[in-house]
Amino acid sequence: MLQEKKNNPLGTEKISTLLLRFAIPSIIAMLVSALYNMVDQFFIGRSVGMLGNAATNVAFPLVMTCTAIALMCGIGGAANFNLSMGRGEKDKAAGFAGNAITMLFTLGILLCIITKIFLKPMMLLFGATTDVLNYSLIYTSITSFGFPFLILTTGGTNLVRADGSPRFSMICTITGAIINTVLDPLFIFVFHMGISGAAWATVIGQVISGLMVLGYLRQFHTVSLTKDTLIPKPENCKKIITLGMAPCFNQLAMMIVQIVMNNVLILYGASSVYGSDIPLACAGIIMKVNMIFFSVNIGISQGLQPIISFNYGAKRYHRVKEAYLKAIVSATTISTIAFLCFQMFPREIIGFFGSESEAYYQFAEKFFRIFLFCTFINGIQPITSNFFTAIGKANRGIFISLTRQIIFLLPLLIILPIFLGIDGIMFSAPIADAIAAVFAITFALRELRSYPIYM
């Protein structure tokens, strides 16, 4: 057992090398996952137009729900798996991995059923206007078929990385995205299927990715997964949920904010020169463009997780500290590049998704520059939240995950527009970003200072 801990590269290999090995495939996988929605947005915008883009924005909270479930089970399972492996407890590790797989697919099927039953009320709650409602119903009724496979892919790839195969986790996601990208123009422009064609292309890609992940999980490398490990055990499920709640809450918080923002945009947009549909469509595109950048930070945090968990379990605290600090530097560098792009090229970015009126472009440019003004510090909060999850301190991870979206942004979205109108929606984000970053840094420094200097 001791020899195994010594030989595991997570405990001995250079941190920067490990971070590159685990984070880069994770970043690529998360970027490709985000591109699922971007590809649909691109082709729908060039075929259906602004109302089609608004429809995908209305449907987006359900995609966030899928991601929330996937991260809860996937990261929660992976963190428990790596912590157990770091302690040399292989049987416990296998139980966590098997139970996480069962939870992923079961919850995916459940979400699909709930969506089918309550589809129209959901779309209205998420902000569908009269003109947008029918498009959102068509799109979501089809994409809901892919929810079990989307959740299995997003969550299962965390387990694949935890098992030491970050490249295969990336390949699974990329394969589905390539299929989606090829089928989108074929179904939309050749077969003239419109927004339903984009939806079916997405589902087919998700099914293929999910089946690839399922195939890998049947042949785990570091432990043996048997039928017994798949049978849910309350104790395992509780621990998985506990360590998975921080990333889950982060996604759910983003979903709640998206729903509130859609409705607030409609309310205050109606009394502005832009109307309701322009802010709804622009915000949808901008949020998804931001998700591409944000996916890089999530990818870094997911690549960091097995390194942090194993070394914390093995009590190699100097490696835990080094890994966290290098991840923060990497995320901040990338965030600064994204900030410059958002500030310098907003019209070019929004124009990529189709041509609209001058008022549409004016609102989009303003929204880009103000709403995403603090992008350069937006990597700190998700990485710190996942850091606390990885070391088993779930409560702190959950609190930090809620700071930006729920504790700060949500109240600001409601309060500021009362005084500033639709501009208040834009200013709410950078204020929330700045305060959340300060909280994350404070908590992280307190934790890191508690570690022994020599270990």
FIKE-64653 format. One record per residue (C-alpha): residue in three letters; residue number from 1; y, z, x. Coordinates in nm, 4 decimals. Layout:
! residues N
resn:resi:yy:zz:xx
ala:NUM:Y:Z:X
...
***
This chain:
! residues 455
resn:resi:yy:zz:xx
met:1:0.0000:0.0000:0.0000
leu:2:0.2433:0.0937:0.2810
gln:3:0.1541:-0.2223:0.4710
glu:4:0.2226:-0.4326:0.1623
lys:5:0.5695:-0.2791:0.1284
lys:6:0.6411:-0.3559:0.4954
asn:7:0.5232:-0.7143:0.4692
asn:8:0.7120:-0.7987:0.1495
pro:9:1.0051:-1.0222:0.2544
leu:10:1.2298:-0.8528:-0.0030
gly:11:1.2200:-0.5440:0.2156
thr:12:1.2377:-0.7035:0.5610
glu:13:1.3996:-1.0474:0.5583
lys:14:1.7695:-1.0977:0.6292
ile:15:1.9767:-1.0222:0.3165
ser:16:2.1881:-1.3375:0.3348
thr:17:1.8726:-1.5494:0.3621
leu:18:1.7129:-1.3729:0.0652
leu:19:2.0302:-1.4062:-0.1407
leu:20:2.0430:-1.7792:-0.0748
arg:21:1.6721:-1.8207:-0.1494
phe:22:1.6846:-1.6347:-0.4793
ala:23:2.0407:-1.6967:-0.5962
ile:24:2.0708:-2.0732:-0.5401
pro:25:1.7719:-2.1688:-0.7612
ser:26:1.8917:-1.9152:-1.0170
ile:27:2.2447:-2.0607:-1.0105
ile:28:2.1112:-2.4128:-1.0522
ala:29:1.8860:-2.3002:-1.3378
met:30:2.1755:-2.1245:-1.5150
leu:31:2.4076:-2.4217:-1.4614
val:32:2.1495:-2.6570:-1.6039
ser:33:2.0968:-2.4228:-1.8967
ala:34:2.4711:-2.4274:-1.9661
leu:35:2.4677:-2.8063:-1.9368
tyr:36:2.2324:-2.8253:-2.2358
asn:37:2.5314:-2.7476:-2.4554
met:38:2.7765:-2.9453:-2.2426
val:39:2.5685:-3.2601:-2.2666
asp:40:2.5542:-3.2280:-2.6449
gln:41:2.9291:-3.1608:-2.6500
phe:42:2.9979:-3.4736:-2.4442
phe:43:2.7923:-3.7157:-2.6520
ile:44:2.8819:-3.5588:-2.9875
gly:45:3.2499:-3.5726:-2.8940
arg:46:3.2221:-3.9434:-2.8172
ser:47:3.0265:-4.0260:-3.1330
val:48:3.1135:-3.7789:-3.4101
gly:49:3.4485:-3.6665:-3.2655
met:50:3.6481:-3.3449:-3.2964
leu:51:3.4611:-3.2133:-3.6023
gly:52:3.1302:-3.2523:-3.4217
asn:53:3.2654:-3.0541:-3.1263
ala:54:3.3876:-2.7855:-3.3639
ala:55:3.0395:-2.7725:-3.5232
thr:56:2.8698:-2.7015:-3.1912
asn:57:3.1261:-2.4276:-3.1300
val:58:3.0387:-2.2698:-3.4658
ala:59:2.6660:-2.2866:-3.3785
phe:60:2.7150:-2.1471:-3.0275
pro:61:2.6830:-1.7744:-3.1213
leu:62:2.3154:-1.8355:-3.1993
val:63:2.2631:-1.9814:-2.8516
met:64:2.4256:-1.6661:-2.7131
thr:65:2.1870:-1.4588:-2.9250
cys:66:1.8923:-1.6443:-2.7719
thr:67:2.0290:-1.5752:-2.4246
ala:68:2.0846:-1.2083:-2.5103
ile:69:1.7227:-1.1642:-2.6227
ala:70:1.5953:-1.3577:-2.3217
leu:71:1.7930:-1.1517:-2.0716
met:72:1.6964:-0.8247:-2.2377
cys:73:1.3254:-0.8990:-2.2063
gly:74:1.3408:-1.1152:-1.8926
ile:75:1.5738:-0.9093:-1.6736
gly:76:1.4405:-0.5823:-1.8182
gly:77:1.0850:-0.6912:-1.7427
ala:78:1.1729:-0.8285:-1.3981
ala:79:1.3687:-0.5169:-1.2956
asn:80:1.0818:-0.2861:-1.3954
phe:81:0.8356:-0.5229:-1.2270
asn:82:1.0229:-0.5224:-0.8940
leu:83:1.0945:-0.1502:-0.9008
ser:84:0.7207:-0.0893:-0.9528
met:85:0.6280:-0.3331:-0.6762
gly:86:0.8755:-0.1619:-0.4431
arg:87:0.6920:0.1642:-0.5063
gly:88:0.3560:-0.0068:-0.4568
glu:89:0.2492:0.0334:-0.8240
lys:90:0.0927:-0.3077:-0.8928
asp:91:-0.0859:-0.2136:-1.2169
lys:92:0.2354:-0.0876:-1.3720
ala:93:0.4155:-0.4022:-1.2535
ala:94:0.1577:-0.6254:-1.4237
gly:95:0.1976:-0.4308:-1.7481
phe:96:0.5738:-0.4807:-1.7474
ala:97:0.5432:-0.8556:-1.6828
gly:98:0.2808:-0.9065:-1.9551
asn:99:0.4671:-0.7056:-2.2165
ala:100:0.7915:-0.8907:-2.1388
ile:101:0.6213:-1.2256:-2.2040
thr:102:0.4912:-1.1085:-2.5422
met:103:0.8338:-0.9749:-2.6401
leu:104:1.0082:-1.3003:-2.5448
phe:105:0.7998:-1.5292:-2.7614
thr:106:0.7698:-1.2895:-3.0567
leu:107:1.1446:-1.2304:-3.0802
gly:108:1.2091:-1.6044:-3.0439
ile:109:0.9940:-1.6814:-3.3474
leu:110:1.1613:-1.4014:-3.5426
leu:111:1.5119:-1.5349:-3.4666
cys:112:1.4063:-1.8863:-3.5744
ile:113:1.2838:-1.7545:-3.9105
ile:114:1.5975:-1.5451:-3.9700
thr:115:1.8203:-1.8431:-3.8888
lys:116:1.6329:-2.0669:-4.1334
ile:117:1.6685:-1.8109:-4.4139
phe:118:2.0381:-1.7261:-4.3612
leu:119:2.1678:-2.0539:-4.2135
lys:120:2.4646:-2.1279:-4.4399
pro:121:2.5999:-1.7699:-4.4539
met:122:2.5732:-1.7574:-4.0743
met:123:2.7718:-2.0783:-4.0288
leu:124:3.0460:-1.9543:-4.2619
leu:125:3.0538:-1.6185:-4.0814
phe:126:3.0773:-1.7955:-3.7451
gly:127:3.3933:-1.9776:-3.8541
ala:128:3.2883:-2.3118:-4.0098
thr:129:3.5707:-2.4754:-4.2053
thr:130:3.5073:-2.6997:-4.5052
asp:131:3.5139:-3.0149:-4.2895
val:132:3.2945:-2.8656:-4.0167
leu:133:3.0300:-2.6890:-4.2308
asn:134:2.7976:-2.9823:-4.2978
tyr:135:2.7850:-3.0849:-3.9303
ser:136:2.7076:-2.7276:-3.8245
leu:137:2.4293:-2.6974:-4.0849
ile:138:2.2610:-3.0171:-3.9651
tyr:139:2.2880:-2.9275:-3.5969
thr:140:2.1719:-2.5659:-3.6257
ser:141:1.8883:-2.6279:-3.8716
ile:142:1.7276:-2.8508:-3.6072
thr:143:1.8113:-2.6567:-3.2886
ser:144:1.6671:-2.3369:-3.4401
phe:145:1.3182:-2.4884:-3.3940
gly:146:1.3735:-2.4605:-3.0199
phe:147:1.4769:-2.0930:-3.0165
pro:148:1.1319:-1.9523:-2.9206
phe:149:1.1093:-2.1953:-2.6280
leu:150:1.4706:-2.1453:-2.5190
ile:151:1.4177:-1.7680:-2.5120
leu:152:1.0851:-1.8048:-2.3302
thr:153:1.2432:-2.0308:-2.0672
thr:154:1.5592:-1.8247:-2.0086
gly:155:1.3742:-1.4934:-1.9999
gly:156:1.0520:-1.6153:-1.8395
thr:157:1.2297:-1.7657:-1.5397
asn:158:1.3466:-1.4137:-1.4477
leu:159:0.9816:-1.3094:-1.4269
val:160:0.8996:-1.6203:-1.2242
arg:161:1.1759:-1.5267:-0.9753
ala:162:1.0532:-1.1669:-0.9658
asp:163:0.7098:-1.3024:-0.8716
gly:164:0.8656:-1.4776:-0.5724
ser:165:0.8972:-1.8348:-0.7054
pro:166:1.2698:-1.8998:-0.7579
arg:167:1.2320:-2.2749:-0.7004
phe:168:0.9786:-2.3183:-0.9783
ser:169:1.2017:-2.1237:-1.2184
met:170:1.4771:-2.3717:-1.1366
ile:171:1.2461:-2.6718:-1.1842
cys:172:1.1467:-2.5512:-1.5318
thr:173:1.5064:-2.5440:-1.6522
ile:174:1.6079:-2.8664:-1.4774
thr:175:1.3194:-3.0591:-1.6320
gly:176:1.4267:-2.9677:-1.9839
ala:177:1.7895:-3.0528:-1.9108
ile:178:1.7015:-3.3953:-1.7697
ile:179:1.4960:-3.4713:-2.0798
asn:180:1.7862:-3.3614:-2.2994
thr:181:2.0357:-3.5732:-2.1036
val:182:1.8174:-3.8851:-2.1281
leu:183:1.7348:-3.8424:-2.4969
asp:184:2.0897:-3.7593:-2.6134
pro:185:2.2412:-4.1101:-2.5740
leu:186:1.9125:-4.2687:-2.6826
phe:187:1.8966:-4.0769:-3.0116
ile:188:2.2722:-4.0860:-3.0804
phe:189:2.3739:-4.4403:-2.9832
val:190:2.0491:-4.6417:-2.9892
phe:191:1.8727:-4.4814:-3.2863
his:192:2.2061:-4.3922:-3.4561
met:193:2.0930:-4.0383:-3.5382
gly:194:2.4374:-3.8834:-3.4836
ile:195:2.4616:-3.5068:-3.4424
ser:196:2.0984:-3.4624:-3.5500
gly:197:1.9927:-3.6801:-3.2551
ala:198:2.1710:-3.4460:-3.0125
ala:199:1.9966:-3.1506:-3.1754
trp:200:1.6471:-3.3052:-3.1502
ala:201:1.7083:-3.4010:-2.7859
thr:202:1.7942:-3.0375:-2.7120
val:203:1.4820:-2.9054:-2.8868
ile:204:1.2462:-3.1439:-2.7063
gly:205:1.3884:-3.0435:-2.3671
gln:206:1.3551:-2.6750:-2.4527
val:207:0.9930:-2.7131:-2.5626
ile:208:0.8959:-2.8845:-2.2365
ser:209:1.0704:-2.6173:-2.0256
gly:210:0.9087:-2.3383:-2.2249
leu:211:0.5606:-2.4831:-2.1825
met:212:0.6145:-2.5099:-1.8052
val:213:0.7143:-2.1432:-1.7836
leu:214:0.4153:-2.0445:-1.9964
gly:215:0.1857:-2.2396:-1.7640
tyr:216:0.3182:-2.0524:-1.4594
leu:217:0.2929:-1.7119:-1.6224
arg:218:-0.0808:-1.7681:-1.6703
gln:219:-0.1172:-1.7815:-1.2900
phe:220:0.1083:-1.5051:-1.1605
his:221:0.0966:-1.4787:-0.7784
thr:222:0.1603:-1.1160:-0.6859
val:223:-0.0342:-0.9490:-0.9689
ser:224:-0.3035:-1.0536:-1.2162
leu:225:-0.1896:-1.0903:-1.5771
thr:226:-0.4758:-1.0334:-1.8204
lys:227:-0.4964:-1.0206:-2.1999
asp:228:-0.4606:-0.6440:-2.1773
thr:229:-0.1247:-0.6724:-2.0010
leu:230:0.0055:-0.8882:-2.2896
ile:231:-0.0678:-0.6204:-2.5507
pro:232:0.2623:-0.4390:-2.6167
lys:233:0.2725:-0.0753:-2.5095
pro:234:0.5582:0.1310:-2.6570
glu:235:0.6346:0.2980:-2.3235
asn:236:0.6586:-0.0365:-2.1394
cys:237:0.8630:-0.2004:-2.4140
lys:238:1.1057:0.0925:-2.4165
lys:239:1.1601:0.0701:-2.0402
ile:240:1.2013:-0.3086:-2.0566
ile:241:1.4599:-0.2793:-2.3325
thr:242:1.6390:0.0053:-2.1511
leu:243:1.6893:-0.1916:-1.8289
gly:244:1.7524:-0.5156:-2.0189
met:245:2.0192:-0.3820:-2.2514
ala:246:2.3125:-0.4324:-2.0105
pro:247:2.2760:-0.8129:-1.9783
cys:248:2.1734:-0.8277:-2.3448
phe:249:2.4839:-0.6399:-2.4582
asn:250:2.6974:-0.8626:-2.2367
gln:251:2.5707:-1.1715:-2.4204
leu:252:2.5883:-1.0080:-2.7638
ala:253:2.9422:-0.9010:-2.6839
met:254:3.0283:-1.2607:-2.5946
met:255:2.8737:-1.3711:-2.9249
ile:256:3.0758:-1.1183:-3.1269
val:257:3.3931:-1.2179:-2.9457
gln:258:3.3173:-1.5861:-3.0114
ile:259:3.2745:-1.5208:-3.3845
val:260:3.5919:-1.3121:-3.4077
met:261:3.7882:-1.5625:-3.2000
asn:262:3.6729:-1.8560:-3.4157
asn:263:3.7954:-1.6799:-3.7285
val:264:4.1204:-1.5641:-3.5693
leu:265:4.1849:-1.9172:-3.4395
ile:266:4.1386:-2.0546:-3.7890
leu:267:4.3647:-1.7877:-3.9407
tyr:268:4.6542:-1.8161:-3.6960
gly:269:4.5975:-2.1846:-3.6270
ala:270:4.6629:-2.2613:-3.9938
ser:271:5.0124:-2.1164:-3.9620
ser:272:5.0852:-2.2982:-3.6342
val:273:5.1783:-2.6599:-3.5600
tyr:274:4.8174:-2.7270:-3.4513
gly:275:4.6334:-2.6505:-3.7751
ser:276:4.2864:-2.4882:-3.7846
asp:277:4.0512:-2.7589:-3.6549
ile:278:4.2329:-2.8361:-3.3268
pro:279:4.2173:-2.4748:-3.1931
leu:280:3.8548:-2.4420:-3.3100
ala:281:3.7461:-2.7639:-3.1347
cys:282:3.9483:-2.6985:-2.8149
ala:283:3.8319:-2.3398:-2.7826
gly:284:3.4702:-2.4505:-2.8203
ile:285:3.4987:-2.6947:-2.5305
ile:286:3.6934:-2.4523:-2.3107
met:287:3.4474:-2.1680:-2.3694
lys:288:3.1558:-2.3929:-2.2732
val:289:3.3336:-2.5217:-1.9636
asn:290:3.3952:-2.1591:-1.8719
met:291:3.0256:-2.0884:-1.9334
ile:292:2.9400:-2.3376:-1.6573
phe:293:3.1480:-2.1382:-1.4100
phe:294:3.0234:-1.8083:-1.5540
ser:295:2.6654:-1.9296:-1.5160
val:296:2.7177:-1.9343:-1.1396
asn:297:2.8025:-1.5656:-1.1445
ile:298:2.5096:-1.4863:-1.3712
gly:299:2.2877:-1.6878:-1.1374
ile:300:2.4049:-1.4828:-0.8387
ser:301:2.3435:-1.1583:-1.0275
gln:302:1.9949:-1.2707:-1.1319
gly:303:1.9104:-1.3792:-0.7782
leu:304:2.0366:-1.0412:-0.6570
gln:305:1.8166:-0.8429:-0.8984
pro:306:1.4751:-0.8607:-0.7245
ile:307:1.6358:-0.7867:-0.3847
ile:308:1.8211:-0.4818:-0.5186
ser:309:1.5311:-0.3496:-0.7286
phe:310:1.2672:-0.3739:-0.4554
asn:311:1.4806:-0.2154:-0.1846
tyr:312:1.6073:0.0602:-0.4123
gly:313:1.2468:0.1361:-0.5112
ala:314:1.1570:0.1422:-0.1398
lys:315:1.4619:0.3676:-0.0666
arg:316:1.6207:0.1146:0.1717
tyr:317:1.9723:0.1881:0.0542
his:318:2.1543:0.0109:0.3379
arg:319:1.9956:-0.3160:0.2222
val:320:2.0956:-0.2430:-0.1388
lys:321:2.4581:-0.1955:-0.0328
glu:322:2.4615:-0.5064:0.1857
ala:323:2.3117:-0.7247:-0.0866
tyr:324:2.5612:-0.6083:-0.3503
leu:325:2.8668:-0.6598:-0.1275
lys:326:2.7573:-1.0077:-0.0180
ala:327:2.6958:-1.1066:-0.3800
ile:328:3.0457:-0.9881:-0.4767
val:329:3.2082:-1.1883:-0.1951
ser:330:3.0135:-1.5009:-0.2921
ala:331:3.1001:-1.4674:-0.6616
thr:332:3.4700:-1.4075:-0.5936
thr:333:3.4904:-1.7140:-0.3691
ile:334:3.3352:-1.9359:-0.6358
ser:335:3.5503:-1.7759:-0.9072
thr:336:3.8662:-1.8563:-0.7114
ile:337:3.7656:-2.2224:-0.6843
ala:338:3.7041:-2.2328:-1.0613
phe:339:4.0436:-2.0687:-1.1231
leu:340:4.2209:-2.3407:-0.9235
cys:341:4.0387:-2.6162:-1.1156
phe:342:4.1235:-2.4625:-1.4539
gln:343:4.4911:-2.4260:-1.3604
met:344:4.5364:-2.7673:-1.1980
phe:345:4.3204:-3.0033:-1.4074
pro:346:4.3002:-2.8793:-1.7689
arg:347:4.3912:-3.2128:-1.9305
glu:348:4.1393:-3.4021:-1.7194
ile:349:3.8638:-3.1560:-1.8087
ile:350:3.9336:-3.1598:-2.1824
gly:351:3.9732:-3.5399:-2.1798
phe:352:3.6159:-3.5725:-2.0524
phe:353:3.4942:-3.4834:-2.4024
gly:354:3.6730:-3.7585:-2.5932
ser:355:4.0222:-3.8819:-2.6800
glu:356:4.2278:-3.6979:-2.9416
ser:357:4.5930:-3.6457:-3.0410
glu:358:4.8702:-3.5248:-2.8100
ala:359:4.8840:-3.1947:-3.0002
tyr:360:4.5145:-3.1466:-2.9209
tyr:361:4.5793:-3.1910:-2.5479
gln:362:4.8864:-2.9676:-2.5507
phe:363:4.6951:-2.6807:-2.7095
ala:364:4.3975:-2.7304:-2.4770
glu:365:4.6119:-2.7229:-2.1611
lys:366:4.7911:-2.4085:-2.2708
phe:367:4.4664:-2.2381:-2.3732
phe:368:4.2989:-2.3270:-2.0414
arg:369:4.5802:-2.1932:-1.8247
ile:370:4.6438:-1.8667:-2.0102
phe:371:4.3016:-1.7677:-2.1460
leu:372:4.1282:-1.8298:-1.8111
phe:373:4.4086:-1.7008:-1.5874
cys:374:4.2011:-1.4147:-1.4362
thr:375:3.8958:-1.6284:-1.3661
phe:376:3.9182:-1.5456:-0.9935
ile:377:3.7974:-1.1860:-1.0575
asn:378:3.5445:-1.2641:-1.3300
gly:379:3.2416:-1.2389:-1.1019
ile:380:3.2823:-0.8670:-1.0361
gln:381:3.1915:-0.7301:-1.3790
pro:382:2.8616:-0.9180:-1.4487
ile:383:2.7288:-0.8631:-1.0955
thr:384:2.8142:-0.4917:-1.1033
ser:385:2.6568:-0.4518:-1.4473
asn:386:2.3355:-0.6181:-1.3297
phe:387:2.3451:-0.4137:-1.0084
phe:388:2.3190:-0.0893:-1.2055
thr:389:2.0430:-0.2397:-1.4195
ala:390:1.8512:-0.3396:-1.1052
ile:391:1.8568:0.0158:-0.9667
gly:392:1.7389:0.1595:-1.2985
lys:393:2.0723:0.3141:-1.4088
ala:394:2.0813:0.1410:-1.7448
asn:395:2.3586:0.3469:-1.9071
arg:396:2.6134:0.2515:-1.6438
gly:397:2.5059:-0.1108:-1.6572
ile:398:2.5439:-0.1151:-2.0347
phe:399:2.8896:0.0453:-2.0211
ile:400:3.0177:-0.2033:-1.7631
ser:401:2.8690:-0.4937:-1.9591
leu:402:3.0660:-0.3824:-2.2670
thr:403:3.4021:-0.3250:-2.0962
arg:404:3.5402:-0.6771:-2.0966
gln:405:3.4102:-0.8140:-2.4261
ile:406:3.3880:-0.5224:-2.6674
ile:407:3.6012:-0.2358:-2.5344
phe:408:3.9011:-0.4455:-2.4233
leu:409:3.8900:-0.8094:-2.5373
leu:410:3.7844:-0.7587:-2.8987
pro:411:4.0682:-0.5176:-2.9925
leu:412:4.3193:-0.7364:-2.8086
leu:413:4.2032:-1.0452:-3.0013
ile:414:4.2843:-0.8652:-3.3231
ile:415:4.6037:-0.6819:-3.2205
leu:416:4.7986:-0.9278:-3.0011
pro:417:4.8049:-1.2208:-3.2506
ile:418:4.9789:-0.9924:-3.5011
phe:419:5.2799:-0.9886:-3.2680
leu:420:5.2419:-1.3161:-3.0746
gly:421:5.0654:-1.5438:-3.3225
ile:422:4.8071:-1.7827:-3.1803
asp:423:4.9445:-1.7202:-2.8277
gly:424:4.8183:-1.3632:-2.8558
ile:425:4.4606:-1.4943:-2.8585
met:426:4.5237:-1.6651:-2.5256
phe:427:4.6803:-1.3622:-2.3537
ser:428:4.4043:-1.1247:-2.4664
ala:429:4.1486:-1.2614:-2.2164
pro:430:4.3312:-1.2202:-1.8822
ile:431:4.4363:-0.8651:-1.9761
ala:432:4.0755:-0.7725:-2.0611
asp:433:3.9455:-0.9432:-1.7456
ala:434:4.1770:-0.7445:-1.5181
ile:435:4.0985:-0.4037:-1.6707
ala:436:3.7216:-0.4696:-1.6738
ala:437:3.7259:-0.5669:-1.3048
val:438:3.9001:-0.2405:-1.2133
phe:439:3.6368:-0.0380:-1.4011
ala:440:3.3501:-0.2284:-1.2366
ile:441:3.4897:-0.1812:-0.8845
thr:442:3.5471:0.1914:-0.9443
phe:443:3.1901:0.2520:-1.0656
ala:444:3.0353:0.0447:-0.7859
leu:445:3.2292:0.2162:-0.5058
arg:446:3.1306:0.5574:-0.6396
glu:447:2.7626:0.4563:-0.6393
leu:448:2.7662:0.2960:-0.2941
arg:449:2.9421:0.5954:-0.1351
ser:450:2.6591:0.8211:-0.2546
tyr:451:2.4026:0.6394:-0.0380
pro:452:2.2987:0.7867:0.2989
ile:453:2.4673:0.6122:0.5910
tyr:454:2.1469:0.5831:0.7958
met:455:1.8194:0.4854:0.6265
***
